[in-house]
Amino acid sequence: MRNVLLDLDGTLVDPRQGFVNSVEYALVRLGVEPPPADRIASHIGPPLGETLALLLGDTHGDRVQDAIGLYRERYVDTGIFETELYPGIPEALHAIAESGARICLATSKPTVYARQILEHCGLASLFHGIYGSELDGTRADKRKLLAHLLEQEDMDPMDAIMVGDRAQDIRAARVNGMASLGVLWGYGSEEELWGAEADGVVAVTTELAISVMRGE
């Protein structure tokens, strides 16, 4: 594949510590007892607003915007820097870049935070484009994000592959007519990824580059 689109959280980096700590901070500030850390971490991947609505039990969204603001209050200063790069990812990205593929980031996380994380990890220079949502939630839906990326990059979806760890990555790729590859070191299970009709699944980071270049 000449175009490789990569998710961020759960695919390139492990955001667990910063995500969990920032969600706990927001909930406590709102007077809500946080659930166990593993339950919070299970929500890594979908848009933040959806996750906070579920954890707050707020189906009408009355407190969600307050929670998002409190989450970001901690995340911007501390949470971003609690993100950990998965072992083997730098080598995989360099191998993909050296193959001549164009690499773009496609994340539901706000672009401003995604760029900071890539720069902090020393990976930003490998990306042709960094695409995420806006702070107001615009393009947090991965399907709309990929459509926007394809248009902006004038990219043929038949010559592109989306790599991610959750069903939303796989389904967004399918809706936009591109191949998909699920990864198992993140937060989605093998059952989730195959259930979303991934074209392939890779278990370890050392196999990522070859799987992408084969279009599996």
Secondary structure, DSSP 8 states (H G I E B T S, - for coil): --EEEE-SBTTTEE-HHHHHHHHHHHHHHTT-----HHHHHTT-SS-HHHHHHHHHT-TT-TTHHHHHHHHHHHHHHTGGGG-EE-TTHHHHHHHHHHTT-EEEEEEEEEHHHHHHHHHHTT-GGG-SEEEEE-TT-TT-SHHHHHHHHHHHHT--GGGEEEEESSHHHHHHHHHTT-EEEEESSSSS-HHHHHHTT-SEEE-SGGGHHHHHHHT-
